[in-house]
């Protein structure tokens, strides 16, 4: 009789028991999700702090190796001239492609440098800080590749050939310009503009005179 009563009670209250168990399951899942969210947030913050610390340490090390201003200015001017040249050629090519002017494309291609050695000034590379010299070389490599693509094979071709290769040359312009700008921005990030453009009204020797 007692067993029958217990079974009857369970049947009568089954819905309530199921609701309680469901609530407990939802609560457990909610707590677990909250824990995962908190853990993810803390991990992200830790990664961001680590990245910031690494960037700051790298910048400090490079600042300790800051060159005399003329090294920075030399590389910045080189990059600016290369970028201006590439962007200018890119604009000419875009206009020629739109109008289908093969002769103009041929003329633009003829502007490619025939002599590509010596793009990096050896003395500047050897006497400046290592990191700046490697950025200098990387920029020269992008410029060098652009010149090779621009000049093609240096042989005469018909109009159809120039109309076909023009988009590839334009793509090289855009890619080389992009990477050169990235490298220049890195230099600007490492070296404060106030350092690179400090006045030269007095020599260092005079400032250091005892």
ROFI-441984 format. One line per 2 residues: number of its first residue (from 1); for each residue x, y, z of N, C-alpha, C, O. Coordinates in nm, 2 decimals. Layout:
# ROFI-441984
NUM	X Y Z X Y Z X Y Z X Y Z | ...
//
This chain:
# ROFI-441984
1	0.08 -0.12 0.00 0.00 0.00 0.00 0.09 0.13 0.00 0.06 0.22 -0.07 | 0.19 0.12 0.08 0.28 0.24 0.09 0.35 0.26 -0.05 0.36 0.38 -0.09
3	0.39 0.15 -0.12 0.45 0.17 -0.25 0.36 0.23 -0.35 0.39 0.31 -0.43 | 0.23 0.19 -0.34 0.13 0.25 -0.43 0.11 0.40 -0.40 0.10 0.47 -0.50
5	0.12 0.43 -0.28 0.11 0.58 -0.24 0.22 0.66 -0.30 0.21 0.77 -0.35 | 0.34 0.60 -0.28 0.46 0.67 -0.33 0.46 0.68 -0.48 0.49 0.79 -0.53
7	0.42 0.58 -0.55 0.41 0.58 -0.69 0.30 0.69 -0.73 0.32 0.76 -0.83 | 0.20 0.69 -0.66 0.09 0.78 -0.69 0.14 0.93 -0.67 0.11 1.02 -0.75
9	0.21 0.94 -0.56 0.27 1.08 -0.54 0.36 1.12 -0.65 0.36 1.24 -0.69 | 0.45 1.03 -0.69 0.54 1.06 -0.79 0.47 1.10 -0.92 0.51 1.19 -0.99
11	0.37 1.02 -0.96 0.30 1.05 -1.08 0.23 1.19 -1.07 0.22 1.26 -1.17 | 0.18 1.21 -0.95 0.10 1.34 -0.93 0.20 1.46 -0.94 0.16 1.57 -0.99
13	0.32 1.44 -0.90 0.42 1.56 -0.89 0.53 1.55 -1.00 0.62 1.62 -1.00 | 0.51 1.46 -1.10 0.61 1.44 -1.20 0.64 1.56 -1.28 0.76 1.59 -1.30
15	0.54 1.64 -1.31 0.56 1.76 -1.39 0.64 1.86 -1.32 0.73 1.92 -1.37 | 0.62 1.87 -1.18 0.70 1.96 -1.11 0.84 1.92 -1.09 0.93 2.00 -1.10
17	0.86 1.79 -1.08 1.00 1.74 -1.07 1.07 1.76 -1.20 1.19 1.80 -1.20 | 1.01 1.73 -1.31 1.07 1.76 -1.44 1.11 1.90 -1.46 1.21 1.94 -1.51
19	1.02 1.99 -1.42 1.04 2.13 -1.43 1.16 2.17 -1.35 1.25 2.25 -1.39 | 1.17 2.12 -1.22 1.29 2.15 -1.14 1.42 2.10 -1.20 1.52 2.17 -1.20
21	1.41 1.97 -1.25 1.54 1.92 -1.31 1.58 2.00 -1.43 1.69 2.02 -1.46 | 1.47 2.04 -1.51 1.50 2.12 -1.63 1.57 2.26 -1.59 1.66 2.30 -1.66
23	1.51 2.32 -1.49 1.57 2.44 -1.44 1.71 2.43 -1.39 1.80 2.51 -1.42 | 1.74 2.32 -1.32 1.87 2.29 -1.27 1.97 2.27 -1.39 2.08 2.32 -1.38
25	1.92 2.20 -1.49 2.01 2.18 -1.61 2.04 2.31 -1.68 2.15 2.33 -1.72 | 1.93 2.39 -1.70 1.95 2.52 -1.76 2.05 2.61 -1.68 2.13 2.68 -1.74
27	2.03 2.61 -1.55 2.12 2.69 -1.46 2.26 2.64 -1.47 2.36 2.72 -1.48 | 2.28 2.51 -1.48 2.42 2.45 -1.49 2.48 2.50 -1.62 2.60 2.53 -1.63
29	2.40 2.48 -1.73 2.45 2.52 -1.86 2.48 2.67 -1.87 2.58 2.71 -1.93 | 2.40 2.75 -1.80 2.42 2.90 -1.80 2.55 2.93 -1.73 2.63 3.02 -1.77
31	2.57 2.87 -1.62 2.69 2.89 -1.54 2.82 2.85 -1.62 2.92 2.91 -1.61 | 2.80 2.73 -1.69 2.92 2.68 -1.77 2.95 2.78 -1.88 3.06 2.81 -1.91
33	2.84 2.83 -1.94 2.86 2.93 -2.05 2.92 3.06 -2.00 3.01 3.11 -2.06 | 2.88 3.10 -1.88 2.93 3.22 -1.82 3.08 3.20 -1.79 3.16 3.30 -1.81
35	3.12 3.09 -1.74 3.26 3.06 -1.71 3.34 3.06 -1.84 3.45 3.11 -1.84 | 3.29 3.00 -1.95 3.36 3.00 -2.07 3.38 3.14 -2.13 3.49 3.18 -2.17
37	3.28 3.22 -2.12 3.29 3.36 -2.16 3.39 3.44 -2.08 3.47 3.51 -2.14 | 3.39 3.42 -1.95 3.48 3.49 -1.87 3.63 3.44 -1.90 3.72 3.53 -1.91
39	3.64 3.31 -1.92 3.78 3.26 -1.95 3.83 3.31 -2.08 3.94 3.35 -2.09 | 3.74 3.32 -2.18 3.77 3.37 -2.31 3.81 3.51 -2.30 3.91 3.56 -2.36
41	3.73 3.59 -2.23 3.76 3.73 -2.21 3.90 3.76 -2.15 3.98 3.84 -2.19 | 3.93 3.68 -2.04 4.05 3.69 -1.97 4.17 3.65 -2.06 4.28 3.71 -2.06
43	4.15 3.54 -2.14 4.25 3.50 -2.23 4.28 3.60 -2.33 4.40 3.63 -2.37 | 4.18 3.67 -2.39 4.19 3.77 -2.49 4.27 3.89 -2.43 4.36 3.94 -2.50
45	4.23 3.93 -2.31 4.30 4.04 -2.25 4.45 4.01 -2.22 4.54 4.09 -2.24 | 4.48 3.88 -2.18 4.62 3.84 -2.16 4.70 3.84 -2.29 4.81 3.89 -2.29
47	4.63 3.80 -2.40 4.70 3.80 -2.53 4.73 3.94 -2.57 4.84 3.97 -2.62 | 4.63 4.03 -2.56 4.65 4.17 -2.60 4.76 4.24 -2.51 4.84 4.31 -2.57
49	4.76 4.21 -2.38 4.87 4.26 -2.30 5.00 4.21 -2.34 5.10 4.29 -2.34 | 5.01 4.08 -2.37 5.14 4.02 -2.42 5.18 4.09 -2.55 5.30 4.12 -2.57
51	5.09 4.10 -2.64 5.12 4.16 -2.77 5.17 4.31 -2.75 5.27 4.35 -2.81 | 5.10 4.38 -2.67 5.14 4.52 -2.64 5.28 4.52 -2.58 5.36 4.61 -2.61
53	5.30 4.43 -2.49 5.43 4.43 -2.42 5.54 4.39 -2.52 5.65 4.45 -2.51 | 5.52 4.30 -2.61 5.62 4.26 -2.71 5.64 4.38 -2.80 5.76 4.41 -2.83
55	5.54 4.45 -2.85 5.55 4.56 -2.94 5.63 4.67 -2.87 5.72 4.73 -2.93 | 5.60 4.70 -2.74 5.67 4.80 -2.67 5.82 4.76 -2.65 5.91 4.85 -2.67
57	5.85 4.64 -2.62 5.99 4.59 -2.60 6.06 4.61 -2.73 6.18 4.65 -2.73 | 6.00 4.57 -2.84 6.06 4.58 -2.97 6.09 4.72 -3.00 6.20 4.75 -3.06
59	6.00 4.81 -2.98 6.02 4.95 -3.01 6.13 5.01 -2.92 6.21 5.09 -2.97 | 6.13 4.97 -2.80 6.24 5.02 -2.71 6.38 4.98 -2.76 6.47 5.06 -2.76
61	6.39 4.85 -2.80 6.52 4.80 -2.85 6.56 4.87 -2.97 6.68 4.91 -2.99 | 6.46 4.90 -3.06 6.49 4.97 -3.19 6.52 5.12 -3.16 6.61 5.18 -3.23
63	6.45 5.18 -3.06 6.48 5.32 -3.03 6.62 5.33 -2.98 6.69 5.43 -3.00 | 6.67 5.22 -2.91 6.81 5.23 -2.85 6.91 5.23 -2.97 7.02 5.27 -2.95
65	6.87 5.18 -3.08 6.96 5.17 -3.20 6.92 5.28 -3.30 6.96 5.27 -3.42 | 6.86 5.38 -3.26 6.82 5.49 -3.35 6.95 5.55 -3.42 7.05 5.57 -3.35
67	6.94 5.56 -3.55 7.05 5.62 -3.62 7.06 5.77 -3.61 6.96 5.83 -3.56 | 7.16 5.82 -3.67 7.16 5.97 -3.69 7.04 6.00 -3.78 7.01 5.91 -3.87
69	6.99 6.12 -3.77 6.87 6.15 -3.85 6.89 6.13 -4.00 6.80 6.10 -4.07 | 7.01 6.15 -4.05 7.03 6.14 -4.19 7.01 6.00 -4.25 6.97 5.99 -4.36
71	7.03 5.90 -4.17 7.00 5.76 -4.21 6.85 5.74 -4.24 6.80 5.69 -4.34 | 6.77 5.79 -4.14 6.62 5.78 -4.15 6.57 5.86 -4.27 6.49 5.81 -4.35
73	6.62 5.98 -4.28 6.57 6.07 -4.39 6.61 6.01 -4.52 6.53 6.02 -4.62 | 6.73 5.95 -4.53 6.77 5.89 -4.66 6.67 5.79 -4.71 6.63 5.78 -4.82
75	6.64 5.69 -4.62 6.55 5.58 -4.65 6.41 5.64 -4.68 6.34 5.59 -4.77 | 6.36 5.73 -4.60 6.23 5.78 -4.62 6.22 5.85 -4.75 6.12 5.84 -4.82
77	6.32 5.93 -4.79 6.32 6.00 -4.92 6.32 5.90 -5.03 6.24 5.91 -5.13 | 6.40 5.79 -5.02 6.40 5.69 -5.12 6.27 5.63 -5.14 6.22 5.61 -5.25
79	6.20 5.59 -5.03 6.07 5.53 -5.04 5.97 5.62 -5.10 5.89 5.58 -5.18 | 5.98 5.75 -5.06 5.88 5.85 -5.11 5.89 5.86 -5.26 5.79 5.86 -5.33
81	6.02 5.87 -5.31 6.04 5.88 -5.45 5.99 5.76 -5.53 5.93 5.77 -5.64 | 6.02 5.64 -5.47 5.98 5.51 -5.54 5.83 5.51 -5.54 5.77 5.47 -5.65
83	5.76 5.54 -5.43 5.62 5.53 -5.43 5.55 5.63 -5.53 5.46 5.60 -5.60 | 5.61 5.75 -5.53 5.55 5.85 -5.62 5.57 5.81 -5.77 5.48 5.83 -5.85
85	5.68 5.75 -5.80 5.71 5.70 -5.94 5.61 5.59 -5.97 5.55 5.59 -6.08 | 5.60 5.49 -5.88 5.51 5.38 -5.91 5.36 5.42 -5.92 5.29 5.38 -6.01
87	5.32 5.51 -5.83 5.18 5.55 -5.83 5.15 5.63 -5.96 5.04 5.62 -6.02 | 5.25 5.71 -6.00 5.23 5.79 -6.12 5.22 5.70 -6.25 5.14 5.73 -6.33
89	5.30 5.60 -6.25 5.29 5.50 -6.36 5.16 5.43 -6.36 5.10 5.40 -6.46 | 5.12 5.40 -6.24 4.99 5.33 -6.22 4.87 5.41 -6.28 4.78 5.36 -6.34
91	4.88 5.54 -6.25 4.77 5.63 -6.30 4.78 5.63 -6.45 4.67 5.63 -6.52 | 4.90 5.64 -6.51 4.91 5.64 -6.66 4.85 5.51 -6.72 4.78 5.52 -6.82
93	4.89 5.40 -6.66 4.84 5.27 -6.71 4.69 5.26 -6.70 4.62 5.21 -6.79 | 4.63 5.31 -6.59 4.49 5.30 -6.57 4.42 5.38 -6.68 4.32 5.33 -6.74
95	4.47 5.50 -6.71 4.41 5.58 -6.82 4.42 5.51 -6.95 4.32 5.51 -7.03 | 4.54 5.45 -6.98 4.56 5.38 -7.11 4.47 5.26 -7.12 4.42 5.23 -7.23
97	4.45 5.19 -7.01 4.37 5.07 -7.02 4.22 5.10 -7.05 4.16 5.03 -7.12 | 4.18 5.21 -6.98 4.04 5.25 -7.00 4.01 5.29 -7.15 3.90 5.26 -7.20
99	4.11 5.35 -7.21 4.09 5.40 -7.35 4.14 5.30 -7.45 4.12 5.32 -7.57 | 4.20 5.19 -7.40 4.26 5.09 -7.50 4.37 5.14 -7.58 4.39 5.10 -7.69
101	4.45 5.23 -7.52 4.56 5.29 -7.59 4.69 5.21 -7.58 4.76 5.23 -7.48 | 4.71 5.12 -7.67 4.83 5.03 -7.66 4.96 5.11 -7.68 5.06 5.07 -7.61
103	4.96 5.21 -7.76 5.08 5.29 -7.78 5.12 5.36 -7.65 5.24 5.36 -7.62 | 5.03 5.40 -7.57 5.06 5.47 -7.45 5.11 5.37 -7.35 5.20 5.40 -7.27
105	5.06 5.25 -7.35 5.10 5.14 -7.26 5.25 5.11 -7.29 5.33 5.09 -7.20 | 5.28 5.10 -7.42 5.42 5.08 -7.46 5.51 5.19 -7.42 5.62 5.16 -7.37
107	5.46 5.31 -7.43 5.55 5.42 -7.39 5.57 5.42 -7.23 5.68 5.45 -7.19 | 5.47 5.38 -7.16 5.49 5.37 -7.01 5.59 5.26 -6.98 5.67 5.28 -6.89
109	5.58 5.15 -7.05 5.67 5.04 -7.02 5.81 5.08 -7.05 5.91 5.03 -6.99 | 5.83 5.17 -7.15 5.97 5.21 -7.19 6.03 5.29 -7.08 6.15 5.32 -7.08
111	5.95 5.34 -6.98 6.01 5.41 -6.87 6.08 5.33 -6.77 6.15 5.38 -6.67 | 6.07 5.20 -6.78 6.14 5.11 -6.69 6.29 5.13 -6.68 6.35 5.15 -6.79
113	6.35 5.12 -6.56 6.49 5.14 -6.55 6.57 5.03 -6.61 6.53 4.91 -6.59 | 6.67 5.06 -6.69 6.75 4.96 -6.75 6.86 4.91 -6.65 6.89 4.79 -6.66
115	6.90 4.99 -6.56 7.01 4.95 -6.47 6.94 4.95 -6.33 6.90 5.05 -6.28 | 6.94 4.83 -6.27 6.87 4.82 -6.14 6.97 4.79 -6.03 6.93 4.77 -5.91
117	7.10 4.78 -6.05 7.19 4.76 -5.95 7.21 4.89 -5.87 7.20 5.00 -5.93 | 7.25 4.88 -5.75 7.28 5.01 -5.67 7.16 5.08 -5.62 7.16 5.20 -5.59
119	7.04 5.01 -5.61 6.92 5.07 -5.56 6.94 5.11 -5.41 6.88 5.21 -5.37 | 7.02 5.03 -5.34 7.05 5.06 -5.20 7.19 5.12 -5.19 7.29 5.06 -5.24
121	7.19 5.23 -5.12 7.32 5.30 -5.10 7.40 5.21 -5.00 7.36 5.20 -4.89 | 7.51 5.16 -5.05 7.59 5.07 -4.96 7.64 5.13 -4.83 7.63 5.06 -4.73
123	7.69 5.25 -4.84 7.74 5.31 -4.71 7.63 5.33 -4.61 7.64 5.31 -4.49 | 7.51 5.38 -4.66 7.40 5.39 -4.57 7.35 5.26 -4.51 7.32 5.25 -4.39
125	7.35 5.16 -4.59 7.31 5.03 -4.54 7.41 4.97 -4.44 7.37 4.92 -4.33 | 7.54 4.99 -4.46 7.64 4.93 -4.37 7.66 5.01 -4.24 7.69 4.95 -4.14
127	7.63 5.14 -4.24 7.66 5.22 -4.13 7.53 5.26 -4.05 7.54 5.30 -3.93 | 7.41 5.23 -4.10 7.29 5.25 -4.03 7.26 5.13 -3.94 7.33 5.03 -3.95
129	7.16 5.14 -3.86 7.12 5.03 -3.78 7.07 4.91 -3.86 7.02 4.93 -3.97 | 7.09 4.79 -3.81 7.06 4.67 -3.89 6.91 4.67 -3.94 6.88 4.64 -4.05
131	6.82 4.70 -3.84 6.68 4.69 -3.88 6.64 4.78 -3.99 6.56 4.75 -4.08 | 6.70 4.90 -3.99 6.66 5.00 -4.09 6.72 4.96 -4.22 6.66 4.98 -4.33
133	6.84 4.90 -4.22 6.91 4.85 -4.34 6.82 4.74 -4.41 6.81 4.74 -4.53 | 6.77 4.65 -4.33 6.69 4.54 -4.38 6.55 4.60 -4.44 6.51 4.54 -4.54
135	6.50 4.70 -4.38 6.37 4.76 -4.43 6.41 4.82 -4.56 6.33 4.82 -4.66 | 6.52 4.89 -4.57 6.57 4.95 -4.69 6.58 4.85 -4.80 6.53 4.88 -4.92
137	6.64 4.74 -4.78 6.66 4.63 -4.88 6.53 4.58 -4.92 6.51 4.55 -5.04 | 6.44 4.55 -4.83 6.31 4.50 -4.86 6.23 4.59 -4.95 6.17 4.55 -5.05
139	6.24 4.72 -4.92 6.17 4.82 -5.01 6.23 4.82 -5.15 6.16 4.83 -5.25 | 6.37 4.81 -5.16 6.44 4.81 -5.29 6.40 4.68 -5.37 6.39 4.69 -5.49
141	6.37 4.57 -5.30 6.33 4.45 -5.37 6.20 4.46 -5.43 6.17 4.42 -5.54 | 6.10 4.53 -5.36 5.97 4.55 -5.42 5.98 4.65 -5.54 5.92 4.62 -5.64
143	6.06 4.75 -5.53 6.08 4.84 -5.64 6.15 4.77 -5.76 6.11 4.79 -5.87 | 6.24 4.69 -5.73 6.32 4.61 -5.83 6.22 4.52 -5.91 6.22 4.52 -6.03
145	6.14 4.45 -5.83 6.04 4.36 -5.90 5.94 4.44 -5.99 5.91 4.39 -6.10 | 5.90 4.55 -5.94 5.81 4.64 -6.02 5.87 4.68 -6.15 5.81 4.68 -6.25
147	6.00 4.72 -6.14 6.07 4.76 -6.26 6.08 4.65 -6.36 6.07 4.67 -6.48 | 6.11 4.53 -6.32 6.12 4.41 -6.41 5.98 4.39 -6.48 5.98 4.36 -6.60
149	5.88 4.39 -6.40 5.74 4.37 -6.46 5.71 4.48 -6.56 5.65 4.46 -6.66 | 5.74 4.61 -6.52 5.71 4.72 -6.61 5.79 4.71 -6.74 5.73 4.73 -6.85
151	5.91 4.67 -6.73 5.99 4.67 -6.86 5.96 4.55 -6.94 6.01 4.54 -7.06 | 5.89 4.45 -6.88 5.86 4.32 -6.95 5.99 4.26 -7.00 6.09 4.25 -6.92
153	6.00 4.22 -7.12 6.13 4.16 -7.17 6.21 4.26 -7.26 6.31 4.23 -7.31 | 6.16 4.39 -7.27 6.23 4.49 -7.34 6.23 4.47 -7.49 6.30 4.54 -7.56
155	6.14 4.38 -7.54 6.13 4.35 -7.68 6.01 4.42 -7.74 5.91 4.44 -7.67 | 6.01 4.45 -7.87 5.89 4.51 -7.93 5.78 4.41 -7.95 5.81 4.29 -7.98
157	5.66 4.46 -7.92 5.54 4.37 -7.93 5.43 4.44 -8.00 5.43 4.56 -8.01 | 5.33 4.37 -8.05 5.21 4.43 -8.11 5.12 4.48 -8.01 5.13 4.46 -7.89
159	5.02 4.55 -8.06 4.92 4.62 -7.97 4.84 4.52 -7.88 4.82 4.55 -7.76 | 4.81 4.41 -7.93 4.73 4.31 -7.86 4.81 4.26 -7.73 4.76 4.24 -7.63
161	4.94 4.25 -7.75 5.03 4.21 -7.64 5.02 4.31 -7.53 5.01 4.27 -7.41 | 5.04 4.43 -7.56 5.04 4.54 -7.46 4.91 4.55 -7.39 4.90 4.58 -7.27
163	4.80 4.54 -7.46 4.67 4.54 -7.40 4.65 4.42 -7.31 4.58 4.43 -7.21 | 4.71 4.31 -7.34 4.69 4.19 -7.25 4.77 4.20 -7.13 4.73 4.16 -7.02
165	4.90 4.25 -7.14 4.99 4.26 -7.02 4.96 4.38 -6.93 5.01 4.38 -6.82 | 4.90 4.48 -6.98 4.88 4.60 -6.90 4.81 4.58 -6.77 4.86 4.64 -6.67
167	4.71 4.50 -6.75 4.65 4.47 -6.62 4.75 4.41 -6.52 4.75 4.44 -6.40 | 4.84 4.32 -6.57 4.94 4.26 -6.49 5.04 4.37 -6.44 5.08 4.36 -6.32
169	5.08 4.46 -6.53 5.17 4.56 -6.49 5.11 4.65 -6.39 5.17 4.69 -6.29 | 4.98 4.68 -6.41 4.91 4.77 -6.31 4.90 4.70 -6.18 4.91 4.76 -6.07
171	4.87 4.57 -6.18 4.87 4.49 -6.05 5.00 4.50 -5.98 5.00 4.51 -5.86 | 5.11 4.49 -6.05 5.24 4.50 -5.99 5.26 4.64 -5.93 5.32 4.65 -5.82
173	5.21 4.74 -6.00 5.22 4.88 -5.95 5.15 4.89 -5.81 5.21 4.94 -5.71 | 5.03 4.84 -5.80 4.95 4.85 -5.68 5.01 4.77 -5.57 5.01 4.81 -5.45
175	5.06 4.65 -5.60 5.12 4.56 -5.50 5.25 4.62 -5.44 5.27 4.63 -5.32 | 5.34 4.67 -5.53 5.46 4.73 -5.49 5.44 4.85 -5.41 5.51 4.88 -5.31
177	5.35 4.94 -5.46 5.32 5.06 -5.38 5.27 5.03 -5.24 5.30 5.10 -5.15 | 5.18 4.93 -5.23 5.12 4.90 -5.10 5.23 4.86 -5.01 5.23 4.90 -4.89
179	5.32 4.77 -5.05 5.42 4.71 -4.96 5.52 4.82 -4.92 5.57 4.83 -4.81 | 5.55 4.91 -5.02 5.65 5.02 -4.98 5.59 5.11 -4.88 5.66 5.16 -4.79
181	5.46 5.14 -4.89 5.39 5.22 -4.80 5.39 5.16 -4.66 5.40 5.23 -4.56 | 5.37 5.03 -4.66 5.37 4.95 -4.53 5.50 4.96 -4.46 5.51 4.99 -4.34
183	5.61 4.95 -4.54 5.74 4.96 -4.48 5.77 5.10 -4.43 5.84 5.12 -4.33 | 5.73 5.20 -4.51 5.75 5.34 -4.47 5.67 5.37 -4.34 5.72 5.44 -4.25
185	5.55 5.32 -4.33 5.47 5.34 -4.21 5.54 5.27 -4.09 5.53 5.33 -3.98 | 5.61 5.16 -4.11 5.68 5.09 -4.00 5.79 5.18 -3.95 5.82 5.20 -3.83
187	5.86 5.24 -4.04 5.97 5.33 -4.00 5.91 5.45 -3.93 5.97 5.49 -3.82 | 5.80 5.51 -3.97 5.74 5.62 -3.90 5.69 5.58 -3.77 5.69 5.66 -3.67
189	5.65 5.45 -3.75 5.61 5.40 -3.62 5.72 5.39 -3.52 5.71 5.42 -3.40 | 5.84 5.35 -3.57 5.95 5.32 -3.49 6.02 5.46 -3.45 6.06 5.48 -3.34
191	6.04 5.54 -3.56 6.12 5.66 -3.54 6.02 5.78 -3.53 5.95 5.81 -3.63 | 6.02 5.85 -3.42 5.93 5.97 -3.41 5.97 6.08 -3.51 6.09 6.10 -3.54
193	5.87 6.14 -3.57 5.89 6.24 -3.68 5.98 6.35 -3.62 6.06 6.41 -3.70 | 5.96 6.38 -3.49 6.04 6.49 -3.43 6.19 6.46 -3.43 6.27 6.55 -3.44
195	6.22 6.33 -3.42 6.36 6.29 -3.43 6.42 6.30 -3.57 6.53 6.36 -3.59 | 6.34 6.25 -3.67 6.39 6.25 -3.80 6.40 6.39 -3.86 6.48 6.41 -3.95
197	6.32 6.48 -3.81 6.32 6.62 -3.87 6.37 6.72 -3.77 6.33 6.84 -3.77 | 6.46 6.68 -3.68 6.51 6.78 -3.58 6.59 6.88 -3.65 6.66 6.85 -3.75
199	6.60 7.01 -3.60 6.67 7.11 -3.66 6.82 7.09 -3.66 6.87 7.01 -3.57 | 6.89 7.14 -3.76 7.04 7.12 -3.77 7.11 7.26 -3.76 7.21 7.27 -3.83
201	7.06 7.34 -3.68 7.13 7.48 -3.67 7.26 7.47 -3.59 7.34 7.57 -3.60 | 7.29 7.36 -3.53 7.41 7.34 -3.45 7.46 7.20 -3.47 7.37 7.11 -3.47
203	7.59 7.18 -3.48 7.64 7.04 -3.50 7.64 6.97 -3.37 7.64 7.03 -3.26 | 7.64 6.84 -3.37 7.65 6.76 -3.25 7.78 6.78 -3.18 7.79 6.79 -3.06
205	7.89 6.81 -3.26 8.02 6.83 -3.19 8.01 6.96 -3.10 8.07 6.96 -2.99 | 7.94 7.06 -3.15 7.93 7.18 -3.07 7.84 7.16 -2.95 7.87 7.21 -2.84
207	7.74 7.08 -2.96 7.66 7.05 -2.85 7.73 6.97 -2.74 7.70 6.98 -2.62 | 7.82 6.89 -2.79 7.90 6.80 -2.69 8.02 6.86 -2.64 8.10 6.80 -2.56
209	8.05 6.98 -2.68 8.18 7.05 -2.64 8.18 7.07 -2.49 8.08 7.12 -2.43 | 8.29 7.03 -2.43 8.31 7.04 -2.29 8.32 7.19 -2.25 8.33 7.22 -2.13
//
